[in-house]
Amino acid sequence: MAASRALSALLMGLLAAAALPAVRGGGRAGRVLALIEADGLRRSHSQFFKGLEAAGLEVDIKTVGEGGLALRSYDDAFYDHLVLFAPQATELGGSITKSEVLDFIDRGGNVLLALARGASDLMRDLAAEVGVEVDAKGTAVFDHFSRQAAGGAEDATLVASAAWFDSDALFGGAARPEGPVLFRGVAQGVPAASELITVALSGEATAYSHDPKKAMAEPPALPVGGAAALVSLVQARNNARVAVAGSLDMFANEAFDAAVKLADGSKSFTKSGNRAFALAVALWTFQQRGVLEASAPRHRKVGGEAEPALYRINDEVEFAIDIFEVNGGERKPYGGDDVQVSFVMLDPYLRQPLVPAGNGTFSLRFTVPDVYGVFKYAVDYRHAGYSYIALQKVVPVRPFRHDEYERFLVAAYPYYASAASTMAAFFVLGWAYLYSPATTK
């Protein structure tokens, strides 16, 4: 009998374990499919792939066009992240198509896309689908001042830029690049009003994008300086991430190990910033940095029970939520001070910043508006580089009951006096009419 009970408990435990959902993001680093254009990229970009593996990612490197390539089977995903190092590929192979990659993003997958001068229409269309417009074919980024001096050779397309997005969300609190990032590739255009795209690296003030085989327009109309985006970070509304880099060479071993000496001789660096920057971009894209986890949204009446069924107008209430930042599997309290909560009924009746306690808890105490109906607490937090937070809690608000109103308000004394004087005047008039002696003529 005891053996039967033990066997039943074991089977129940196995079934419960099988029913648990797969943990993504901070729970495990994830599986990466790297599609490369030629087998030689395994060696020329080996330091980049080793850096991903050192961060705990499982990297599976495949050549574009191999048979049997697939991202998923029905609803079972084979990979969590995708690297596309095939800028001139016209097809990806297997069942992986442009629509399949976009569906992968819609399902929460993350993509790192590297382009180059002369990138194929397939790669340009993929970038355009996530809101990044790649400059026209034949164009390249030039910089005759902030460029790498290569043995006296004049190569203005090998530019050096230190105009990166300096944020803890991207670099995860780690050391920033010590030298400028070497870049040889194509520029991108990012709409200034875009809410989902952050430019991670742009050209220096002297950089521009141009096709040298074509005459310069008068007046020139071309991406210049900061308008020439070199690396763009896209965070979709479902928190999936896409990084679009205009250069495949910036991820190569040669760029990682290169010393940088600017052509104008103003500065020199023993090593470029490509290693730190490229790995930071990849780890951010693969949800290893800049991930916010919000949990336990709660509310209560001050001095009362937690999460009551409803509130009364003008009640003093308190709302709190826990927010933590996950970097490389390490969970720590989020240090932002710009998180807000809204108390909404159709329109926000109240919107105030939450006060951080330093341990990951953000809270706010306020008075319920003098309007009854169905309200909701809403936290909609969007900070550049961090994953989005969108949480709601519904709570009804009722008016005062008939026996909850204050009696004999001071402000109403004039009305009380007027009512009393009216009654007194009526009494006096009635008394005078009834009891005054009759007069005869």
C-alpha positions as CSV (number, residue, x, y, z in Angstrom):
1,M,0.0,0.0,0.0
2,A,2.8,2.4,0.9
3,A,4.6,1.5,-2.3
4,S,1.5,2.3,-4.3
5,R,1.1,5.7,-2.6
6,A,4.8,6.5,-3.3
7,L,4.4,5.6,-6.9
8,S,1.3,7.7,-7.2
9,A,3.1,10.7,-5.6
10,L,6.0,10.2,-8.0
11,L,3.7,10.2,-11.1
12,M,1.9,13.3,-9.8
13,G,5.2,15.1,-9.4
14,L,6.3,14.2,-12.9
15,L,3.0,15.4,-14.3
16,A,3.2,18.7,-12.4
17,A,6.8,19.2,-13.6
18,A,5.7,18.6,-17.2
19,A,2.9,21.1,-16.8
20,L,5.3,23.9,-15.8
21,P,5.8,26.6,-18.5
22,A,9.3,27.1,-19.9
23,V,11.3,29.8,-18.2
24,R,12.5,32.6,-20.6
25,G,14.7,35.7,-20.1
26,G,16.2,35.9,-16.7
27,G,15.6,32.2,-15.9
28,R,18.1,30.9,-18.5
29,A,20.3,32.5,-21.1
30,G,18.7,30.8,-24.1
31,R,19.6,29.1,-27.4
32,V,21.0,31.1,-30.3
33,L,21.0,30.2,-34.0
34,A,23.7,32.0,-35.8
35,L,23.3,32.0,-39.6
36,I,26.5,33.0,-41.3
37,E,27.2,33.7,-45.0
38,A,30.3,31.6,-45.4
39,D,32.1,29.0,-43.2
40,G,35.1,31.3,-42.9
41,L,33.1,33.6,-40.5
42,R,33.4,30.9,-37.8
43,R,37.1,31.8,-37.6
44,S,37.0,35.5,-38.5
45,H,34.3,36.2,-35.9
46,S,35.2,33.5,-33.4
47,Q,35.8,36.0,-30.5
48,F,32.3,37.3,-30.8
49,F,30.7,33.8,-30.7
50,K,33.0,32.9,-27.8
51,G,31.9,36.0,-25.9
52,L,28.3,34.9,-26.3
53,E,29.1,31.4,-25.0
54,A,31.0,33.0,-22.1
55,A,27.8,34.8,-21.2
56,G,26.0,31.4,-20.9
57,L,24.3,31.4,-24.3
58,E,24.1,28.2,-26.3
59,V,25.3,29.1,-29.8
60,D,24.5,26.9,-32.8
61,I,26.4,28.2,-35.9
62,K,24.9,27.2,-39.3
63,T,25.7,28.3,-42.8
64,V,23.0,30.0,-44.9
65,G,21.4,27.4,-47.2
66,E,22.0,24.3,-45.1
67,G,19.2,21.8,-45.3
68,G,16.8,21.3,-42.4
69,L,17.1,24.9,-41.0
70,A,14.1,25.8,-38.9
71,L,13.2,28.1,-36.0
72,R,10.3,26.1,-34.7
73,S,8.0,23.2,-35.2
74,Y,4.4,24.2,-34.8
75,D,4.4,26.0,-31.4
76,D,7.7,24.4,-30.2
77,A,10.6,26.9,-30.6
78,F,14.0,25.4,-31.3
79,Y,15.8,28.7,-30.5
80,D,15.2,31.8,-28.4
81,H,17.5,34.2,-30.4
82,L,18.7,34.6,-34.0
83,V,21.9,36.0,-35.4
84,L,21.9,36.9,-39.1
85,F,25.5,37.4,-40.3
86,A,24.7,37.0,-43.9
87,P,24.2,40.5,-45.4
88,Q,24.3,39.5,-49.0
89,A,22.1,36.4,-48.7
90,T,19.0,36.3,-50.9
91,E,17.5,33.3,-48.9
92,L,18.2,31.8,-45.6
93,G,17.5,28.1,-46.2
94,G,15.2,25.5,-44.9
95,S,11.9,26.8,-43.6
96,I,13.4,30.1,-42.5
97,T,12.0,32.9,-44.6
98,K,11.4,36.6,-44.1
99,S,7.9,36.0,-42.9
100,E,9.2,33.2,-40.6
101,V,11.7,35.6,-39.0
102,L,9.0,38.2,-38.5
103,D,6.7,35.6,-36.9
104,F,9.7,34.6,-34.7
105,I,9.8,38.3,-33.5
106,D,6.1,38.4,-33.0
107,R,6.3,35.3,-30.7
108,G,8.9,37.1,-28.6
109,G,12.2,36.0,-30.3
110,N,15.2,38.3,-30.5
111,V,17.2,39.0,-33.7
112,L,20.7,40.5,-34.3
113,L,21.0,41.6,-37.9
114,A,24.3,42.7,-39.4
115,L,24.4,44.4,-42.8
116,A,27.2,45.6,-45.1
117,R,27.7,47.7,-48.1
118,G,25.7,46.1,-50.9
119,A,23.3,44.2,-48.6
120,S,20.7,42.2,-50.3
121,D,17.0,43.2,-50.7
122,L,16.1,40.4,-48.2
123,M,18.2,41.9,-45.4
124,R,17.1,45.5,-46.2
125,D,13.4,44.4,-46.2
126,L,13.9,42.7,-42.8
127,A,15.4,45.9,-41.4
128,A,12.5,48.0,-42.9
129,E,9.9,45.7,-41.3
130,V,11.1,46.6,-37.9
131,G,11.2,50.4,-38.7
132,V,14.9,50.8,-39.7
133,E,15.4,52.2,-43.2
134,V,18.8,51.2,-44.7
135,D,20.5,53.8,-46.9
136,A,20.4,53.2,-50.7
137,K,22.5,50.5,-52.4
138,G,26.0,51.6,-53.2
139,T,26.2,54.0,-50.3
140,A,28.7,53.8,-47.5
141,V,29.6,55.8,-44.4
142,F,32.6,58.1,-44.9
143,D,34.5,60.2,-42.5
144,H,37.7,62.0,-43.5
145,F,38.5,63.2,-40.0
146,S,37.4,60.5,-37.5
147,R,38.7,57.5,-39.3
148,Q,41.2,54.8,-38.7
149,A,44.7,55.5,-40.0
150,A,45.7,52.2,-41.7
151,G,49.4,52.2,-42.6
152,G,49.1,55.4,-44.5
153,A,46.3,54.1,-46.8
154,E,43.5,56.5,-47.4
155,D,40.4,54.6,-46.4
156,A,37.7,57.0,-45.3
157,T,35.1,54.2,-45.1
158,L,36.8,52.7,-42.0
159,V,35.4,55.2,-39.6
160,A,35.9,55.4,-35.8
161,S,33.0,56.6,-33.7
162,A,32.5,57.1,-30.0
163,A,29.0,58.4,-30.3
164,W,27.3,55.5,-28.6
165,F,24.2,55.4,-26.4
166,D,25.8,55.6,-22.9
167,S,23.3,53.8,-20.7
168,D,23.4,51.2,-18.0
169,A,20.6,49.4,-19.8
170,L,22.9,48.7,-22.7
171,F,26.2,48.1,-20.8
172,G,24.6,46.6,-17.8
173,G,26.9,48.5,-15.4
174,A,30.0,47.0,-17.0
175,A,32.9,49.0,-18.2
176,R,32.2,51.1,-21.3
177,P,34.3,50.8,-24.4
178,E,37.8,52.4,-23.8
179,G,38.3,53.3,-27.4
180,P,36.1,54.3,-30.4
181,V,34.2,51.7,-32.3
182,L,35.6,50.8,-35.8
183,F,32.8,50.7,-38.4
184,R,32.8,49.9,-42.1
185,G,29.4,49.6,-43.6
186,V,26.1,51.3,-44.5
187,A,24.1,53.9,-42.6
188,Q,20.5,53.7,-41.5
189,G,17.7,56.2,-41.2
190,V,15.6,56.2,-38.0
191,P,12.5,58.4,-37.7
192,A,13.0,61.0,-35.0
193,A,9.5,60.4,-33.7
194,S,10.0,56.6,-33.3
195,E,9.1,55.4,-29.9
196,L,10.4,51.9,-30.3
197,I,13.9,52.5,-31.7
198,T,17.1,53.7,-29.9
199,V,20.2,54.6,-31.9
200,A,23.0,52.7,-30.1
201,L,25.8,54.1,-32.3
202,S,25.8,57.1,-34.7
203,G,28.4,58.8,-36.8
204,E,30.6,61.5,-35.5
205,A,29.8,65.1,-36.6
206,T,32.1,64.7,-39.6
207,A,30.6,61.5,-40.9
208,Y,28.3,61.2,-43.9
209,S,26.7,58.6,-46.1
210,H,27.2,58.8,-49.9
211,D,27.5,56.7,-53.1
212,P,30.9,57.8,-54.5
213,K,29.8,56.6,-58.0
214,K,27.1,59.3,-58.1
215,A,27.4,63.0,-58.2
216,M,26.7,64.9,-55.0
217,A,23.3,66.7,-55.1
218,E,23.1,70.4,-54.8
219,P,22.4,71.2,-52.0
220,P,23.5,67.9,-50.5
221,A,20.7,65.8,-49.1
222,L,22.3,62.9,-47.3
223,P,22.6,61.5,-43.7
224,V,25.2,63.5,-41.9
225,G,26.7,63.2,-38.3
226,G,24.2,62.0,-35.7
227,A,21.5,61.6,-38.4
228,A,23.6,58.7,-39.8
229,A,22.7,55.8,-37.5
230,L,25.2,53.0,-37.5
231,V,23.6,50.6,-35.0
232,S,19.9,50.7,-34.1
233,L,18.1,48.9,-31.3
234,V,14.5,48.1,-31.7
235,Q,12.2,47.0,-28.8
236,A,8.9,45.8,-30.1
237,R,5.7,46.3,-28.1
238,N,5.8,42.7,-27.0
239,N,9.3,43.3,-25.6
240,A,11.0,41.3,-28.3
241,R,14.3,42.9,-29.3
242,V,16.0,43.5,-32.7
243,A,19.4,45.0,-33.3
244,V,20.3,46.3,-36.7
245,A,24.0,46.9,-37.3
246,G,25.2,48.5,-40.5
247,S,28.5,46.6,-40.4
248,L,29.4,43.0,-40.2
249,D,33.1,43.9,-39.9
250,M,32.6,45.5,-36.6
251,F,32.0,42.0,-35.0
252,A,35.2,40.6,-36.6
253,N,38.3,39.5,-34.6
254,E,40.4,42.0,-36.6
255,A,38.2,44.9,-35.3
256,F,38.2,43.5,-31.8
257,D,42.0,43.5,-31.6
258,A,42.8,46.6,-33.7
259,A,44.6,49.5,-32.3
260,V,43.0,52.8,-33.2
261,K,44.8,55.9,-34.5
262,L,42.7,58.6,-35.9
263,A,43.8,59.9,-39.3
264,D,44.2,63.5,-38.1
265,G,46.7,62.3,-35.5
266,S,44.7,63.8,-32.6
267,K,44.2,60.6,-30.6
268,S,45.4,57.0,-30.5
269,F,44.1,54.0,-28.5
270,T,45.8,50.7,-27.8
271,K,42.6,48.8,-28.6
272,S,39.3,49.6,-30.2
273,G,36.0,49.5,-28.3
274,N,34.5,47.0,-30.7
275,R,34.6,44.0,-28.3
276,A,32.8,45.8,-25.4
277,F,30.3,47.5,-27.6
278,A,29.5,44.5,-29.9
279,L,29.0,42.1,-27.0
280,A,26.9,44.8,-25.1
281,V,24.6,45.1,-28.1
282,A,24.3,41.3,-28.5
283,L,23.6,40.7,-24.8
284,W,21.1,43.5,-24.7
285,T,19.4,42.1,-27.8
286,F,19.3,38.6,-26.2
287,Q,17.5,39.9,-23.0
288,Q,20.6,39.6,-20.9
289,R,20.7,43.3,-20.0
290,G,18.1,46.0,-19.5
291,V,15.3,43.6,-18.5
292,L,12.8,44.9,-15.9
293,E,10.7,42.5,-13.9
294,A,7.6,44.0,-12.3
295,S,5.6,41.9,-9.7
296,A,3.2,42.1,-6.8
297,P,1.2,45.2,-7.7
298,R,-0.9,45.8,-4.6
299,H,-3.1,48.5,-3.1
300,R,-4.8,49.0,0.3
301,K,-6.7,51.6,2.2
302,V,-4.3,53.3,4.7
303,G,-4.8,51.5,8.0
304,G,-7.1,49.0,6.4
305,E,-7.1,45.6,4.8
306,A,-5.0,44.8,1.6
307,E,-6.8,45.0,-1.7
308,P,-10.4,45.7,-0.5
309,A,-13.3,44.9,-2.8
310,L,-14.0,48.6,-3.4
311,Y,-13.1,52.1,-2.1
312,R,-15.1,55.0,-1.0
313,I,-14.6,58.5,-2.5
314,N,-12.0,60.5,-0.7
315,D,-10.4,57.5,1.0
316,E,-6.7,57.7,1.7
317,V,-5.1,54.7,-0.2
318,E,-1.6,53.4,-1.0
319,F,-0.4,51.6,-4.1
320,A,2.9,49.7,-4.3
321,I,4.8,47.5,-6.9
322,D,8.1,45.7,-6.9
323,I,10.5,46.3,-9.9
324,F,13.8,44.5,-10.3
325,E,16.4,44.8,-13.0
326,V,17.9,41.6,-14.4
327,N,21.4,41.7,-15.9
328,G,23.1,38.4,-16.9
329,G,20.8,36.5,-14.5
330,E,21.6,38.8,-11.6
331,R,18.5,40.3,-10.1
332,K,18.8,43.6,-8.3
333,P,16.4,46.4,-7.3
334,Y,15.7,48.9,-10.1
335,G,17.1,52.3,-9.4
336,G,14.9,54.5,-11.6
337,D,13.0,57.4,-10.2
338,D,10.6,58.1,-13.1
339,V,8.1,55.3,-12.7
340,Q,4.5,56.7,-12.5
341,V,1.1,55.3,-11.6
342,S,-2.2,56.5,-13.1
343,F,-5.6,56.2,-11.4
344,V,-7.8,56.0,-14.5
345,M,-11.5,56.0,-15.3
346,L,-11.6,56.5,-19.1
347,D,-9.1,59.4,-18.5
348,P,-6.5,59.6,-15.8
349,Y,-7.8,61.4,-12.7
350,L,-4.4,61.1,-11.1
351,R,-0.9,60.5,-12.4
352,Q,1.9,60.7,-9.9
353,P,5.5,59.4,-9.7
354,L,6.1,56.4,-7.5
355,V,8.6,56.8,-4.7
356,P,11.4,54.2,-4.7
357,A,12.2,52.6,-1.3
358,G,15.6,51.4,-2.5
359,N,14.8,47.7,-2.2
360,G,12.8,47.4,-5.4
361,T,9.5,48.6,-4.0
362,F,7.9,51.7,-5.5
363,S,4.9,53.1,-3.7
364,L,2.5,56.1,-3.6
365,R,-0.1,57.3,-1.1
366,F,-2.9,59.5,-2.4
367,T,-6.6,60.4,-1.9
368,V,-9.2,58.8,-4.0
369,P,-11.0,61.4,-6.3
370,D,-14.4,62.6,-5.4
371,V,-15.8,60.7,-8.4
372,Y,-17.3,57.3,-8.1
373,G,-17.2,54.5,-10.7
374,V,-14.8,51.7,-11.9
375,F,-11.2,52.9,-11.7
376,K,-8.0,51.1,-12.4
377,Y,-4.4,51.5,-11.3
378,A,-2.2,51.6,-14.5
379,V,1.6,51.4,-14.6
380,D,2.9,52.0,-18.2
381,Y,6.6,52.5,-18.0
382,R,8.8,53.0,-21.1
383,H,12.4,54.0,-20.6
384,A,14.9,53.9,-23.5
385,G,16.9,50.7,-23.3
386,Y,14.7,48.9,-20.8
387,S,11.9,46.4,-21.3
388,Y,8.4,47.8,-21.0
389,I,6.1,47.5,-18.0
390,A,2.4,47.5,-18.6
391,L,0.3,46.5,-15.5
392,Q,-3.3,47.3,-14.5
393,K,-5.4,46.7,-11.4
394,V,-9.2,47.3,-11.4
395,V,-10.9,48.7,-8.3
396,P,-14.5,50.2,-7.9
397,V,-15.1,53.4,-6.1
398,R,-18.5,54.1,-4.4
399,P,-20.0,57.3,-3.1
400,F,-20.9,58.0,0.6
401,R,-23.8,56.1,2.0
402,H,-26.7,58.1,3.4
403,D,-25.4,57.7,7.0
404,E,-21.8,58.6,6.2
405,Y,-22.3,62.3,5.4
406,E,-21.2,64.9,7.9
407,R,-24.0,66.6,9.9
408,F,-24.4,70.3,10.6
409,L,-21.6,71.6,8.3
410,V,-20.2,74.9,9.4
411,A,-20.3,76.2,5.8
412,A,-24.1,75.6,5.9
413,Y,-24.9,77.7,8.9
414,P,-26.3,80.6,6.8
415,Y,-28.7,78.2,5.2
416,Y,-29.7,76.7,8.6
417,A,-30.3,80.3,9.8
418,S,-32.4,81.2,6.8
419,A,-34.6,78.1,7.3
420,A,-35.0,78.9,11.0
421,S,-35.8,82.5,10.3
422,T,-38.4,81.5,7.7
423,M,-40.1,79.2,10.2
424,A,-40.0,81.8,12.9
425,A,-41.5,84.5,10.7
426,F,-44.3,82.1,9.6
427,F,-45.0,81.3,13.3
428,V,-45.1,85.0,14.2
429,L,-47.3,85.8,11.3
430,G,-49.7,82.9,12.1
431,W,-49.9,83.9,15.7
432,A,-50.6,87.5,14.8
433,Y,-53.3,86.5,12.4
434,L,-55.0,84.1,14.7
435,Y,-54.9,85.9,18.0
436,S,-55.0,89.6,17.1
437,P,-58.3,91.3,18.2
438,A,-60.9,91.7,15.5
439,T,-61.7,95.3,14.4
440,T,-65.1,96.6,13.3
441,K,-66.1,99.6,11.4
